[in-house]
Structure formats: structure tokens, C-alpha cells
Amino acid sequence: MKLIVGLGNPGAKYQKTRHNIGFRLIDKLAGDLELNFRTNQKLHSEIATIKGSLILMKPQTFMNNSGIAVKAVMRKQGIKPEDVLVIYDDIDMILGKVRFKAEGSSGGHNGMQSVIDALGTNAIARIKIGIGRSDRLPPDKHVLGMFSKEELPQIKMSLEEADKLIKTKFPIEK
């Protein structure tokens, strides 16, 4: 069983923010695979499943506590850290850049740090999608802001690139 986690914040208020790019990619994967999400309050998550092979997950704990939900799903399903892929935004990467890492630090991303802390390891595969920095806004306001109309085509291309990367590095069997 593999677990692909998109990090983000729950609720309509955050749906289209830069910080929710992980949720956006998980939604794209679920759409491509014709899967529907179910809310599981015990596991603090929205989950879509291909029985016996894959779980797509959107933690509903808010970004900074994502590890609580990830650990709960892993424990319930008997998933090992090497079978987990986490997707999240990176303010220190240029807009639209996509990077895969097999392990490493959180790079200052609180959601990823929560996952690392909850699992007790930084040997967790991840895909980071660059959202860039703002000259005008502090980081917290920038990540919780929405992409501009001019940025959306680049984000759409980066989601396509990340989708292909997932299917190469973390093959999905239906």
C-alpha cells in the first residue's frame, strides 16, 4: 500500500491559496483516477483509495499539524515511511519549479516538519512545487494568498509536470 499526501489547509477559505498546491495536485490525481474523497474524522483526513494499493490523502488538521493525520493513516493501514510521498509548496523555489527528493530536512516548511516529527524520520519522499517569494508581502501572507491570473498557466504546467513525476517515481496501479 502506498500513501500520497498533499499538504494544505482545510476549508474553502484556503482552497485556492499557494499553500494548498499539495491539495490541488492530490485533487488532480484523484480526478485522473476517477476517485472520490471521503472524510474520515478519526484519521483527520479526506481520503480516496484504490483498494489494496493506494491512498490519496488530504490532512484536515491544518498545515502545521499535518503529521498527526499522516501518522494516523499510516498506523491504521500499516504503511511504512518508504511507501509515503508528500507534496507541498516551497516558497524558496521559483514559481512553478518542481523538485523530487527522496529524503531531507523540511527546509523550514512547517507542514513537512510536522510529518518528519510525527514519523521520527526525514527519510520521506517528497515533491516540492515552487511558489516563489513576494517583494511586497511577508511570507505568511504570500503563502496564504492566491495565485494571480498571470501565474495560473505556470502553475497548471507545474501540476502536470509533478503528476508525471509521481507516475514515474511512485507508480500507481489501478
C-alpha positions, -999 to +999 in steps of 0.1 A: +000+000+000+013+034-010+003+068+005+004+100-014-002+131+008-009+166-004-003+192+022-027+222+026-052+238+049-089+226+050-118+248+041-130+269+012-111+300+026-077+283+018-088+262-013-070+283-039-041+296-019-005+290-028-001+269+004-027+244-009-008+234-040-004+199-024-042+196-022-045+207-058-022+180-071-040+153-050-073+165-064-058+162-099-046+127-093-080+117-078-097+131-109-074+113-133-080+081-114-118+087-111-116+085-073-138+103-048-127+116-014-144+106+018-139+124+051-126+102+079-128+122+111-110+096+132-080+099+108-083+137+105-083+133+067-100+133+034-091+100+017-095+085-018-085+049-022-076+023-048-083-008-026-051-026-016-027-004-035-030+034-030-044+060-006-046+097-017-048+119+014-055+155+023-049+161+061-077+181+077-056+192+107-043+224+092-008+226+077+013+229+109-002+197+123-002+175+092+019+149+108-009+139+132-031+129+103-003+112+082+008+091+112-028+081+120-034+069+084+000+051+083-007+033+116-042+023+106-031+010+072+003-005+082+021+018+058+059+023+061+077+056+056+093+043+024+058+040+009+049+076+016+051+106-008+044+141+004+036+170-019+038+206-008+046+242-017+081+257-014+085+295-011+122+293-016+118+278-051+109+299-082+073+298-092+064+265-110+097+247-104+091+211-094+116+190-074+117+154-061+137+145-031+139+110-015+146+125+019+159+155+037+151+183+061+118+203+060+136+233+046+116+254+070+082+241+058+061+237+089+038+211+074+067+189+063+084+194+097+052+181+114+053+150+092+090+144+099+084+149+137+054+126+138+071+098+119+105+103+136+124+102+103+133+126+074+136+096+050+103+105+034+100+111-003+086+144-013+077+166-043+081+203-038+064+229-061+078+263-061+055+292-053+083+319-052+086+348-028+069+382-028+087+415-027+056+432-012+042+406+012+056+389+043+059+351+038+028+341+058+006+365+037+022+353+005+017+316+010-020+322+021-026+344-010-040+332-042-021+328-075-025+357-099-042+353-132-007+356-148+007+328-126-020+303-132-007+289-166+027+283-150+010+265-120-010+244-143+022+233-162+039+225-129+010+204-117+012+184-150+050+180-145+045+169-109+018+145-120+042+128-145+069+128-118+047+109-094+037+084-120+075+078-127+088+078-092+058+064-074+039+043-100+002+040-094-016+007-102-054+009-106 
